[in-house]
Amino acid sequence: MTDLEYMDRAESALAAIECACDRLNDATEADIDNQRVGGMITLSFPNGSQLIVNLQKPLQEIWLAARSGGYHYRHDGTAWVDTKTGEEFFSNLSREASLQAGLRLDFSA
């Protein structure tokens, strides 16, 4: 994938996260504070926990930092998948956000 293709796909993923936070805040009591600085989004939850999504341009990856650990995702032509487990990014983000928020939250591309 070219650098331009990576940036298009990665920026789309970050935009989807921002839109999902707005949707979830309207539809649930999640109260997720999302702040974006460049290629990084920090999701803060009322209990003080955070999820951090960060673009890694040199590696063409998206990284997710959560209480359970750090995850690295590469685009396989269809979706962002974990480089170790093959798990899809938005599925993992949904699981991690749900754990930290204490209620079911669904993120999608």
N, CA, C and O of each residue as an XYZ file, in Angstrom:
436
protein
N       0.856     -1.164      0.000
C       0.000      0.000      0.000
C       0.906      1.232      0.000
O       1.944      1.259      0.662
N       0.498      2.231     -0.742
C       1.277      3.464     -0.784
C       1.031      4.269      0.489
O       0.076      4.010      1.222
N       1.895      5.244      0.744
C       1.705      6.103      1.916
C       0.384      6.862      1.834
O      -0.288      7.056      2.847
N       0.011      7.292      0.624
C      -1.244      8.012      0.449
C      -2.442      7.112      0.744
O      -3.394      7.548      1.391
N      -2.408      5.873      0.283
C      -3.482      4.927      0.573
C      -3.574      4.661      2.072
O      -4.667      4.604      2.636
N      -2.415      4.498      2.713
C      -2.407      4.289      4.158
C      -3.083      5.460      4.869
O      -3.954      5.263      5.717
N      -2.674      6.681      4.516
C      -3.228      7.855      5.196
C      -4.725      7.984      4.959
O      -5.461      8.355      5.874
N      -5.191      7.687      3.752
C      -6.634      7.742      3.484
C      -7.383      6.756      4.370
O      -8.389      7.109      4.985
N      -6.897      5.525      4.436
C      -7.561      4.494      5.237
C      -7.462      4.787      6.729
O      -8.427      4.601      7.470
N      -6.299      5.243      7.162
C      -6.098      5.534      8.584
C      -6.941      6.728      9.023
O      -7.551      6.694     10.092
N      -6.980      7.777      8.212
C      -7.798      8.947      8.549
C      -9.274      8.588      8.571
O     -10.023      9.114      9.395
N      -9.704      7.703      7.681
C     -11.094      7.240      7.689
C     -11.414      6.509      8.991
O     -12.501      6.664      9.548
N     -10.466      5.717      9.467
C     -10.665      4.999     10.727
C     -10.786      5.980     11.894
O     -11.652      5.815     12.754
N      -9.928      6.992     11.929
C     -10.010      7.979     13.016
C     -11.318      8.754     12.956
O     -11.931      9.020     13.989
N     -11.747      9.117     11.753
C     -13.017      9.833     11.605
C     -14.180      8.954     12.071
O     -15.121      9.449     12.691
N     -14.119      7.654     11.775
C     -15.172      6.727     12.210
C     -15.222      6.641     13.728
O     -16.305      6.543     14.306
N     -14.062      6.676     14.381
C     -14.023      6.644     15.846
C     -14.676      7.899     16.421
O     -15.473      7.820     17.356
N     -14.335      9.056     15.856
C     -14.921     10.309     16.336
C     -16.444     10.311     16.164
O     -17.172     10.714     17.071
N     -16.917      9.864     15.008
C     -18.370      9.800     14.762
C     -19.041      8.818     15.720
O     -20.124      9.090     16.238
N     -18.397      7.680     15.951
C     -18.968      6.677     16.860
C     -19.073      7.229     18.278
O     -20.058      6.968     18.969
N     -18.080      7.982     18.715
C     -18.146      8.575     20.057
C     -19.341      9.516     20.175
O     -20.061      9.489     21.173
N     -19.552     10.348     19.157
C     -20.705     11.256     19.170
C     -22.005     10.461     19.223
O     -22.903     10.786     20.000
N     -22.108      9.416     18.395
C     -23.309      8.587     18.345
C     -23.549      7.886     19.685
O     -24.669      7.860     20.195
N     -22.471      7.317     20.245
C     -22.599      6.598     21.520
C     -22.963      7.535     22.665
O     -23.741      7.167     23.545
N     -22.412      8.733     22.658
C     -22.740      9.702     23.709
C     -24.207     10.132     23.627
O     -24.836     10.396     24.651
N     -24.750     10.201     22.410
C     -26.160     10.559     22.237
C     -27.092      9.410     22.616
O     -28.178      9.633     23.151
N     -26.657      8.167     22.333
C     -27.531      7.001     22.500
C     -27.380      6.282     23.838
O     -28.254      5.502     24.217
N     -26.286      6.532     24.558
C     -26.029      5.824     25.807
C     -25.592      6.815     26.880
O     -25.555      8.025     26.654
N     -25.266      6.284     28.034
C     -24.729      7.117     29.117
C     -23.216      6.966     29.228
O     -22.643      7.149     30.301
N     -22.573      6.630     28.107
C     -21.128      6.362     28.114
C     -20.306      7.585     28.496
O     -19.312      7.453     29.210
N     -20.691      8.762     28.043
C     -19.981     10.010     28.335
C     -18.487      9.911     28.002
O     -17.631     10.187     28.842
N     -18.195      9.513     26.764
C     -16.813      9.391     26.291
C     -16.328     10.758     25.848
O     -16.952     11.406     25.008
N     -15.224     11.191     26.411
C     -14.582     12.424     25.971
C     -13.505     12.020     24.968
O     -12.550     11.331     25.327
N     -13.654     12.443     23.715
C     -12.636     12.112     22.728
C     -11.926     13.374     22.266
O     -12.548     14.367     21.890
N     -10.603     13.300     22.306
C      -9.780     14.427     21.877
C      -8.785     13.938     20.842
O      -8.092     12.939     21.033
N      -8.735     14.676     19.735
C      -7.817     14.315     18.659
C      -6.743     15.381     18.533
O      -7.024     16.579     18.497
N      -5.503     14.908     18.466
C      -4.364     15.769     18.195
C      -3.570     15.081     17.083
O      -2.935     14.052     17.314
N      -3.607     15.650     15.885
C      -2.912     15.040     14.751
C      -3.435     13.644     14.487
O      -4.631     13.449     14.271
N      -2.537     12.676     14.505
C      -2.889     11.289     14.236
C      -3.160     10.481     15.486
O      -2.984      9.263     15.485
N      -3.587     11.139     16.555
C      -3.855     10.435     17.808
C      -5.204     10.866     18.378
O      -5.531     12.052     18.426
N      -5.975      9.869     18.809
C      -7.239     10.137     19.508
C      -7.149      9.509     20.891
O      -6.770      8.347     21.040
N      -7.506     10.299     21.900
C      -7.588      9.802     23.263
C      -9.060      9.754     23.659
O      -9.760     10.766     23.625
N      -9.511      8.568     24.031
C     -10.874      8.381     24.529
C     -10.796      8.282     26.046
O     -10.161      7.373     26.581
N     -11.432      9.203     26.730
C     -11.420      9.220     28.200
C     -12.812      8.878     28.710
O     -13.817      9.379     28.207
N     -12.850      8.010     29.723
C     -14.105      7.525     30.296
C     -14.306      8.138     31.678
O     -13.334      8.533     32.323
N     -15.550      8.221     32.141
C     -15.840      8.843     33.444
C     -15.059      8.240     34.606
O     -14.812      8.932     35.594
N     -14.661      6.967     34.517
C     -13.919      6.335     35.609
C     -12.429      6.675     35.583
O     -11.660      6.152     36.391
N     -12.016      7.549     34.659
C     -10.621      7.980     34.585
C      -9.758      7.147     33.648
O      -8.605      7.497     33.393
N     -10.298      6.062     33.139
C      -9.507      5.237     32.220
C      -9.502      5.842     30.818
O     -10.348      6.670     30.480
N      -8.542      5.417     30.019
C      -8.399      5.940     28.666
C      -8.070      4.829     27.686
O      -7.510      3.794     28.049
N      -8.434      5.073     26.427
C      -7.956      4.311     25.280
C      -7.262      5.306     24.373
O      -7.748      6.421     24.181
N      -6.134      4.913     23.818
C      -5.411      5.799     22.916
C      -5.224      5.087     21.592
O      -4.712      3.969     21.538
N      -5.648      5.749     20.521
C      -5.481      5.245     19.158
C      -4.495      6.178     18.479
O      -4.680      7.395     18.480
N      -3.449      5.606     17.899
C      -2.361      6.399     17.364
C      -1.930      5.850     16.011
O      -1.737      4.644     15.862
N      -1.780      6.725     15.029
C      -1.274      6.309     13.720
C       0.242      6.171     13.778
O       0.930      6.997     14.377
N       0.746      5.128     13.157
C       2.184      4.896     13.053
C       2.540      4.884     11.564
O       2.628      3.826     10.941
N       2.744      6.088     11.008
C       2.956      6.235      9.573
C       4.140      5.439      9.029
O       3.997      4.804      7.985
N       5.302      5.442      9.686
C       6.437      4.704      9.107
C       6.163      3.205      8.953
O       6.695      2.563      8.048
N       5.334      2.654      9.838
C       5.015      1.225      9.808
C       3.697      0.938      9.091
O       3.337     -0.221      8.886
N       2.979      1.997      8.712
C       1.645      1.889      8.123
C       0.720      1.061      9.016
O       0.046      0.137      8.560
N       0.709      1.418     10.292
C      -0.105      0.717     11.275
C      -0.942      1.707     12.077
O      -0.682      2.910     12.088
N      -1.949      1.166     12.744
C      -2.705      1.874     13.773
C      -2.444      1.135     15.065
O      -2.548     -0.091     15.119
N      -2.101      1.880     16.115
C      -1.850      1.273     17.416
C      -2.976      1.640     18.369
O      -3.508      2.749     18.333
N      -3.326      0.684     19.223
C      -4.330      0.893     20.267
C      -3.704      0.571     21.606
O      -3.186     -0.527     21.810
N      -3.751      1.533     22.526
C      -3.286      1.303     23.897
C      -4.510      1.232     24.794
O      -5.336      2.144     24.811
N      -4.618      0.134     25.544
C      -5.757     -0.106     26.432
C      -5.237     -0.664     27.749
O      -4.058     -0.996     27.869
N      -6.118     -0.764     28.729
C      -5.732     -1.361     30.013
C      -5.161     -2.760     29.828
O      -4.230     -3.155     30.529
N      -5.723     -3.506     28.882
C      -5.301     -4.893     28.666
C      -3.990     -5.022     27.895
O      -3.437     -6.118     27.797
N      -3.488     -3.915     27.346
C      -2.222     -3.979     26.618
C      -2.229     -3.121     25.372
O      -3.131     -2.312     25.154
N      -1.200     -3.316     24.554
C      -1.062     -2.569     23.315
C      -1.286     -3.484     22.120
O      -0.904     -4.654     22.136
N      -1.913     -2.932     21.084
C      -2.241     -3.696     19.888
C      -1.779     -2.935     18.656
O      -1.852     -1.707     18.608
N      -1.304     -3.675     17.663
C      -0.844     -3.084     16.411
C      -1.682     -3.661     15.276
O      -1.878     -4.874     15.201
N      -2.177     -2.794     14.393
C      -3.052     -3.207     13.303
C      -2.484     -2.758     11.969
O      -1.995     -1.637     11.832
N      -2.555     -3.656     10.977
C      -2.202     -3.342      9.594
C      -3.420     -3.598      8.728
O      -4.225     -4.486      9.007
N      -3.542     -2.809      7.677
C      -4.671     -2.994      6.764
C      -4.359     -4.146      5.816
O      -3.296     -4.183      5.196
N      -5.293     -5.081      5.712
C      -5.071     -6.266      4.870
C      -5.747     -6.151      3.505
O      -5.866     -7.140      2.782
N      -6.189     -4.943      3.154
C      -6.909     -4.739      1.907
C      -8.404     -4.631      2.125
O      -9.128     -4.094      1.287
N      -8.864     -5.149      3.260
C     -10.283     -5.115      3.606
C     -10.523     -4.415      4.935
O     -11.448     -3.612      5.059
N      -9.693     -4.719      5.929
C      -9.898     -4.197      7.285
C      -8.553     -4.058      7.984
O      -7.535     -4.579      7.527
N      -8.575     -3.340      9.110
C      -7.408     -3.232      9.979
C      -7.397     -4.459     10.880
O      -8.353     -4.691     11.621
N      -6.315     -5.257     10.825
C      -6.241     -6.490     11.606
C      -5.001     -6.494     12.495
O      -3.943     -5.991     12.118
N      -5.159     -7.076     13.687
C      -4.075     -7.175     14.652
C      -2.945     -8.007     14.063
O      -3.180     -9.074     13.496
N      -1.724     -7.515     14.200
C      -0.571     -8.192     13.607
C      -0.244     -9.508     14.313
O       0.470    -10.340     13.753
N      -0.751     -9.713     15.527
C      -0.488    -10.957     16.257
C      -1.664    -11.924     16.217
O      -1.482    -13.125     16.019
N      -2.876    -11.393     16.407
C      -4.042    -12.278     16.555
C      -4.940    -12.334     15.330
O      -5.729    -13.268     15.183
N      -4.829    -11.337     14.440
C      -5.718    -11.269     13.287
C      -7.079    -10.687     13.606
O      -7.949    -10.633     12.736
N      -7.280    -10.245     14.858
C      -8.557     -9.665     15.256
C      -8.744     -8.306     14.572
O      -7.791     -7.548     14.393
N      -9.977     -8.023     14.200
C     -10.293     -6.773     13.509
C     -10.280     -5.596     14.506
O     -10.726     -5.734     15.645
N      -9.771     -4.463     14.068
C      -9.577     -3.290     14.912
C     -10.856     -2.826     15.608
O     -10.872     -2.687     16.831
N     -11.932     -2.583     14.844
C     -13.138     -2.021     15.450
C     -13.802     -2.997     16.414
O     -14.432     -2.582     17.387
N     -13.661     -4.282     16.147
C     -14.171     -5.293     17.077
C     -13.416     -5.209     18.403
O     -14.021     -5.239     19.475
N     -12.104     -5.106     18.319
C     -11.283     -5.003     19.530
C     -11.539     -3.680     20.249
O     -11.630     -3.649     21.477
N     -11.654     -2.593     19.496
C     -11.947     -1.290     20.103
C     -13.282     -1.341     20.838
O     -13.402     -0.801     21.938
N     -14.280     -1.979     20.248
C     -15.587     -2.108     20.896
C     -15.472     -2.877     22.203
O     -16.049     -2.479     23.215
N     -14.727     -3.980     22.181
C     -14.555     -4.788     23.396
C     -13.840     -3.990     24.482
O     -14.286     -3.961     25.628
N     -12.740     -3.347     24.126
C     -11.956     -2.598     25.114
C     -12.741     -1.409     25.665
O     -12.702     -1.150     26.868
N     -13.446     -0.689     24.809
C     -14.244      0.454     25.274
C     -15.379     -0.017     26.176
O     -15.681      0.630     27.179
N     -16.007     -1.133     25.830
C     -17.086     -1.680     26.663
C     -16.583     -2.050     28.049
O     -17.248     -1.787     29.051
N     -15.400     -2.664     28.100
C     -14.811     -3.031     29.392
C     -14.537     -1.798     30.238
O     -14.799     -1.794     31.441
N     -14.014     -0.761     29.618
C     -13.636      0.434     30.376
C     -14.833      1.296     30.725
O     -14.810      1.994     31.739
N     -15.880      1.267     29.911
C     -17.069      2.068     30.177
C     -18.057      1.357     31.091
O     -18.884      1.996     31.743
N     -17.965      0.030     31.135
C     -18.908     -0.739     31.950
C     -20.255     -0.945     31.296
O     -21.214     -1.333     31.963
N     -20.344     -0.692     29.998
C     -21.551     -0.956     29.232
C     -21.162     -1.272     27.787
O     -20.075     -0.923     27.325
N     -22.080     -1.940     27.088
C     -21.774     -2.371     25.724
C     -21.707     -1.170     24.785
O     -22.653     -0.388     24.683
N     -20.562     -1.039     24.099
C     -20.349      0.022     23.125
C     -19.895     -0.598     21.814
O     -19.023     -1.466     21.802
N     -20.488     -0.152     20.705
C     -20.146     -0.696     19.398
C     -19.529      0.375     18.514
O     -20.150      1.396     18.220
N     -18.293      0.119     18.095
C     -17.596      0.968     17.134
C     -17.536      0.202     15.816
O     -17.378     -1.019     15.807
N     -17.663      0.922     14.707
C     -17.541      0.285     13.400
C     -16.899      1.254     12.412
O     -16.839      2.462     12.638
N     -16.422      0.679     11.311
C     -15.718      1.482     10.298
C     -16.663      2.425      9.594
O     -16.243      3.175      8.713
